[in-house]
Amino acid sequence: MIGRFNSKSPIASIFKGAVEVLFCLPLLLLIVVHVFSDQAVLLWLLTLPLCYGIGAFLKQVLKFNRLIYRLTAAIIIGAAHGGFIAVWDLGENAAGTAIVLVVLLVIISMLAVFRGISQMADGWTKLFPNTAMIFCIFAFVAIQPFKGMLPHITPYGNALTVCGIAAVILFFFLTNERLISDEAGSESRSRTAAGFRRQNRWMTALVVLVLIIISLFRQLQQLLESAFRAIGDAIMRWLNRPTEPIEPSTEPPPALDPALPIEPAEPSAWALLLEAILRIAGTILLIIVLGVVLFFIGRGLYRLLRKTMDRLLARSSESRELEGGYVDEVESLMSSSRWGRGRKGKADKEPGWSELRTGADRIRYLYRRFIKGHVEKGYSYQPHLTPKETAADLLSWQQRQGASDEEQSLVRAYEEVRYGEREMDAQSAEQLKKRLDESSRKSFKNK
């Protein structure tokens, strides 16, 4: 589900808007609680993500690209959203500072609509980067000491705590997802990358669970103590239950002498000092134990990650070997030095074009021939680069401004075959080969 945030649709924009509202909740509450009632505050916050979805829907249907159209749509929808709630809650009672704050809330609604429109054009990582999430988490931390000092914020203290924990959890998952997607690049569509991403999410969830347990350690300790105390009291009551019925006593209880008040005994200074020493020692011991536990958990997660990666890579390699067919040297473990050897010393003769039956094998053949032709002219092949990066490196090496249409088609088809695991029509590969051969002949004549 986290990976679906990268899609561009009105529904996805609503979810993205809800996440942004969650992260910006402290800043939004500081404004809205001074204007609206509790019911209107809840209504405004819950409907604010809908502004994102409406903006994305308008962009999808109307397909307007000019900035003036985007601003017009944002102003109309945002003013309708914020203005309707303000009129419904305040009526004619708004005056002075409240009017200024209402205008600010309307501007926030307009901004939500505009961001929903922008999400259909730009990536969410660009619009809501990790630094923005970190800033919002710091806002959650900064507002905690002032919850009791601000009377308007006090009723929302527990909600801010819960939403802050949820924001931290979402930050871990979203940041982890973005880092993996950036590292995988064009390989993110393969089954191997998908399996690795799924395994990584489970490990991230485990780490987040450990952090939640540590943060709520005191509450969990009190809960367990209360549970064990209640169980012990129940057992003692059951053991001490009377075996014979007790006759009610007719004698009145002795009256207490009001002249002798009972004074509570104060602990001595030595007892207070001993309690402080034990508390500090217990805290240090708890920190040491938690550090050791986290160390072993981290080491176990690292080993599990390595084993998982090795297993996934081995499974991918086995599946390719079982599928058979032609595997180009670019896709195998061929080093750049082996490129330089040319045809000399090859143990096995490579299959020719007529021997290749599938379109995928022919695309691999064309890409290998394309790369090898440049290697023979002096290009140093970089096996760690993706096909798209290799094409860009070739342009830089040749000092050209842009690749030809045939070269772009070849790189795009090879990426679909290699990473997208798509079937390629053999006839399409044949047509691409003719176009490449014709382009090579034209460039040779021009020279």
N, C-alpha and C positions, 0 to 999 in steps of 0.2 A: 504493500500500500504506500509505503514511503516513496518508492520509485515512481509512482503514478503522479506525484507532485510535479514531475518534469513535463507532463502532458499539458497541452494548451486547449482548454475547453472551459465553458462557463461553470460546469460543476467543479472542475479542478480549481478554478479561480475562487469559488466560494470557500473551499477548504483552505486554500492559501490565505485568503482574507481572514478566516477564523484563526489561523496560526499567527498572523501578524497582529490581530487584535489581542490574542492571548499574550504575546510578548510585550505589547505596548500598553497592557492593562494599567500599570501604575500611573503612567503619564495621562492616560485617558480618564482615569478615576479622579485625579487631582482637579480636572476641569468639570466633568459632568456632575459630580456629587454636589457642587455648589450651585447648580442650576435646577436639576430635575429632582423629582421624588424618587423613592426606591424603585417603584414599578417602572417609571419612565427610564431610569438608569439601566435597568435590566433589559427593557425593550430596545433601547438605543444600541446597547452593546450586542445584543443577539441579532439585530437586523443589520448591523454595519457590514458583516461579511456578504450580505445579499447585494450591497452596492457594488462589491467586486464582481459578483456574478452577472449583474445587470450590465455593467460596463463591458465585460468580456462578451456577453451575448450581443450587445449592440455592435461591437467591433467585428464579430463573426458574421452578423447578418448584413450590416451596412457596408462593411469593409472600407471605412473611411481612414485615410492615411494622413490627411492634413491636420496640423496641430489645432487650427481654429475649430474644426469639427469636434475634435476630442474634448477641447475645453468647453465647448457649448454643451455637449452631452453631459459632461461632468457637472457643470453648473446647474443644469436643469434637474438632473436626477438627485444630486446632492442637496440642493435647496428644497426639493420636495420631501426628501427623507428627513433631514434635520428640522425643517420648518413644520412639518406635520406633527412630529412628536412634541415640539416646543408648544405649538398651539393647543394640542390635546392636553398637555400636562399643565401649562402655565395659564393659558387663556389670556385674559387682560391684566393679569397680575405682574407680568414681566416689566421691569423698569430698571433704569440705571445700569449697574454692573451686570445684572442678569442678561440684559440685551446684548452686551458686548460678548459675554460668554456663549450665548446662543449663536451669535454670528460665528464665533470660533468653532463651535460644534458643527455648524452647517459647512464651514470650510473643510473640516475633517471628513465629513460625508462626501463632499466633492472630491477630495483627494483620494478617498477609497474608490470612487467610480473611475477616476483617472488611472489609478493603479491597476484596476481590473482591465481597462482598455490596454494598458501598456503590457500586461502579462501575456496578451495574445500576440504581441509583436516581439518582445524581448524575453530572455530567459529569466526565471525567478531568481537564480543565483546572482544575477547582475542587479536585479531590483531589490532584493532582500539578502545582502551578503552576510557572511558569518560575523563580521565586525558589528553589524547592526544588532544581531542576536545577542552578542556579548554585552553591548551597551544596555540593551533592555534587561538582561539578567542583573547587571549592576544596579539598574533602577529598582528592581525587586529587592535587592539587598539594602539599598540606601533608604528605602521607605519603611523598612521593618522597625527601626527605633522610634519612628514618629507616628506609628499607628495609634498609640495611646494618647499622643499629644494633639492630634488633629481630630476634633469631634466628628467631622463629616466622614473621615476615613475609618474610624473605629469599628463601625458595624461590618465593614468589609475586611477586617483583619484576617480571619480564618480563610476567607476566599483568596486573599492575596498570597497567603502561605501555600495553599494548595496549588494555585495557578503558578506560583514561582517554582515549585517542585516539578510541575508538568512542563514548564518552559525549559528547565534544565534537561529533563529527559528528552524532549523534542530536539533540543540543541545537539545532544549527543548523536541521536539518530540522523538528523539532517546533515550535520557536519560530516559524519562518517559516510553517508551516502554520497555526498558531493565529492569527497576526497577519492572514493573508490571510482566514481564515474570519471573524474578527471584523469586518474591513473590508467584506467582501462582504455579510455579514448574510443576509437572506432571498434575495439574488440569487445565493448560492453554488450553487444548483441549476441555473442556466442554463448553456447550452453555452459562452457567452462567458467566464463566470467559470471554468468547468472548463478551458478552453483556456489562460486566463491562469495558472491554478494549475499546470498541467502545465509551461508554459514557465518559470515561476518556480522550479519544482523543479530543472529542468535547470540554470538559472543558479546556484542555490544549490549544486548538486553541483559545478559548475565552480569556484566560490569555495572550497569545502571541499577540492577537489583541489589548488588552488594553495596553500592553507594547509598541507596535508600535505607537499607538496613542499618548502615552505620549512622546516617543522619537521624534516624528514629530510634537509635539504640536505647536512649533513656526512657522513651515512652514504652518501648517493648519490654524493657526491664521492669518498669512499674506495672505493666499489664500482667507479666508473668508472676511477679510477686503477689499481686492481688489475687490472681487465680489460685496459686498454691496456698495462700493464706485462707482463702475461702474453702478450698478443699480440706485443709487441715482442720479448720473450725468445724466443718460438717462432720469429719471423722470423729473429732473429740466429742461433739454433741451426741453422736450415735453411740460412742463407747460409754459415756457418762449418763445415758438415759436411765431413769429410774425403772427398776424391775417391778415395784409395787406401787399402786396408786397413792399419791400424796394427799393427805387430808388437809384442807385449808385451815390455817391457824386463826384462832379467834382473838389472840392477843394483839393489841396495836403495836406498831413498831416504836422503838424508843425515840423520843423527840431529841433533836439536835440542840445543843446549847448555843444560842446566837451570840453569846458573849465571847466565844472562843472561835474566831474565824480561822479557817485553814489557809495558811500562806503557802504558795507554791515554792517548792525547793529549787533554788538556782544552782546550776552546775558550777563546780569549782573551776578556777583558772587552769588547773592541771588537766581537768577533763576536756576543757575547750581546746587546749593546746594539743592533747593527744588526738582528739577528733580531727583537727586540722591536719596533723601529720599523716594520719591514716587516709584522709581524703586525698591529699596530694600524692601519697604513695600509690593509692588505688588508681588514681588518674594516670600516673606514669605507667603503671603496670598495664592498664587497659590500652594505652597508646602503643606500648611495645607489642602486646598481643595482636592488636589490629594491624600493626605494621608487618609483623611476621605472616599473618594470615593473608594480607594483600600481596606480599612478596610471592608466596607460594601460589596464590591464585593467578597472579600475573605470569609467573613462569609456566604454570600449567596451560594458560591461554595461549602463550607464545608457542609452546610445543604443539598444542592442538592445531593452531593456525598453520604451522609448518607441515604437519602430517596431512591436514586437509588439502593444502595446496599441492603437495606431492601426489596425493591420491587423485585429485581432480585432473592434474596434468597428465598423470599416467593413464587415467581413463580416457582422456581426450586422444592421447596418442594411440591407445589400443583401438579405439573406435575408427580412427583414420586408417590404421593398418588393416582392420577387418573389412572396411569398405573397399579397399583396393584402389585400382585406378592409378592414374599418373599423378605423382606428387612432385612438384617443381622443386628445384634446388633452393630457391629463395625461401620456400616454406619449410624446408628441412633444415638440419643443423649444419648448413654449409657456411664456412667462414669466408672472409674476404680474400684470404690467401688462396683458397681453392678456386675462387673466381679467376685469379690471375694465371692459373695453370693452363687455362684454355681446354682444348680437346685432348691434350697429351696425357697419357697415363690413366685414362678412364677405363675402369674394369668392365663396366656394363655399357652397352650401346643404348643411347636414349631412344625412346620411341619417336617415330616420325609423325608428321601431321596426319597422314592418312591412317595411321594405326590408332589414333585417338578417337574414341567413339562418343564420349559425352562432351557437352558444351563446357562443363566446368574444367575438364582436363585440357581442352583447347585454349581456354582463357588463361590457365596457368602456363601453358606452353608459350603463348604470345607474350605474357608478362615477362617470363624468363628470357625470351629472345630479346625483348625490348631492353631489359636491364643489361644483359650480357653484351649487346651491341655497344652500349655506352661504356661498359667496362673495358672492352677491347680498344676503345678510343682514349683510355686513360682515366676514366672515372673510378673513384675509390668507393666501392659499395659499402654501405653502413647497414649491417644486418639488424641493428636494434631499432631502425626507423620503420614506421608504418609505410604502406604504399603511398599514401598521400604526402607524407613527409619526404619520402624518397623522391617523388616527382618534383616537389618544391626544391629539394637539394640539387636535383639535376638542372633545373632552371637556373639556379644560382651558379652552378658550375659552368653552364653554357652561356651565362650572362644574357639570358633571354627574358623578355618581359612577361610572357605568358605561354602556356602549353597549347598545342593544337587541339582541335576538337577530337581527333582520333586518339591522341594520347590521354585526354581527359576521359573519354569513353572507356579506354582500356583500364585505366586506374580504377575507375568507378566499378566496372564489371568485376575486376579482380578482387576488390574489397567485398563486393556482394558474395562472391564465390568463397572467399577465404574466411570472412568474419560473419557474414549474414547467413552462411550455410544454405544458400538458395540454389535451385537448379537453374542451369543456363541452357538455352536452346542451342543445339549444335549449328543450326543454320545462322543464328545471330552471330555466333563466333566466326563462322565462315565469312560473313559479310564484313565483320570488323577486321578480319585478316586482310581482305581485299582493300579496304580503306587504308590500313596501315601500310601495305605494300605500295599503293598508289602514292601515298604521302611521302614515303621514302624515295620513290623514283623522282618525284617532283623536286624534293630538296637536293637530290644528287645532281639533277640537271641544272639547278640554280647555281650550284657550286662550280 
